[in-house]
Amino acid sequence: MTDTLKLLFPMNLQTFAEDATEDQTPPTDDPVETPKTFTQEELDKIVADRIARERKKSEKYADYDELKTKLAEYEREQEEKQRSEMTEIERWKTDYEKEAAAKQTLEQSVAEMEAKYRQEKIRNVFITAAASANIAHIDDAYILASTDLAKVTFDESGNVVGMDSVIQSLVETKPFLIAQTKKEPSTIGGPSGYGHETGAKTLEAQLEEAKKKKDFGKVLELSNKLSQLRK
């Protein structure tokens, strides 16, 4: 049987020898590196480490987001508080401005009333003093004395101070305001010069009395009468 196979399939040993020689020839190209292999334990460890790193990063960002959220909430609360305070301040400011405006209006009204009252009182005192000084044209005299009347003041009791100076200035600078009295006729049949002498003595006495009372209008009036009698 064996011999029969040999006859049917003769073997060329040289061919097999050449194939073996070719296999032993070293390759001319670079050798291919064998890929590194890992055990299951090593793979599990690598995966676990990667997961741990990613989790740590996630936790880090989670903490940052939490802080950011808390900061945003805090800022919002502060803003709401500030807005609430500003609204309150604005409300108080508005109320204060209204009260201040009302107070200013009231003070202005009071000041106007006081000024009007002072002017009325000054005018009344002027009329009385002008009449005592025998000033005939009261309204005209009041207008002419406006500059001097502006200097009139009030004392602590509310009395007018300085009116005597106003009247004196009018009498001295504007004598035409003084009412002229009629000249008394001389007594018929009397001694020569008797009426003049008697009248002069009487006027002199009145003049002295007027000077004591500081009745400047009367002083001027009596002075004029004496001058006319002595002509």
Residue pairs with C-beta under 8 A, 6 or more apart in sequence:
38 46
118 154
121 158
121 160
122 149
122 152
122 160
122 163
123 142
125 160
125 163
126 138
126 141
126 142
126 145
126 149
126 163
126 166
126 167
127 138
127 142
129 163
129 164
129 166
129 167
130 138
130 141
130 142
130 167
130 170
130 217
131 138
132 167
132 215
132 217
132 218
133 167
133 170
133 171
133 178
133 215
133 216
133 217
133 218
133 220
134 178
134 179
134 217
134 218
134 221
135 141
135 167
135 170
135 171
135 177
135 178
135 179
135 217
136 177
136 178
136 179
137 177
140 177
141 170
141 174
141 177
142 149
144 170
144 174
144 177
145 166
145 169
145 170
148 165
148 166
148 169
148 170
149 166
151 162
151 165
151 166
152 160
152 161
152 162
152 163
152 166
153 160
153 161
153 162
154 160
154 161
155 161
164 214
164 216
167 216
167 217
168 216
170 177
171 177
171 178
171 216
171 217
171 219
171 220
172 216
172 220
175 220
178 217
178 220
178 221
178 224
181 221
181 225
183 228
184 195
184 199
186 195
186 196
187 194
187 195
196 229
196 230
199 229
200 226
200 229
200 230
203 222
203 225
203 226
203 229
204 226
206 218
206 222
207 218
207 219
207 222
207 223
207 226
210 218
210 219
210 222
211 219
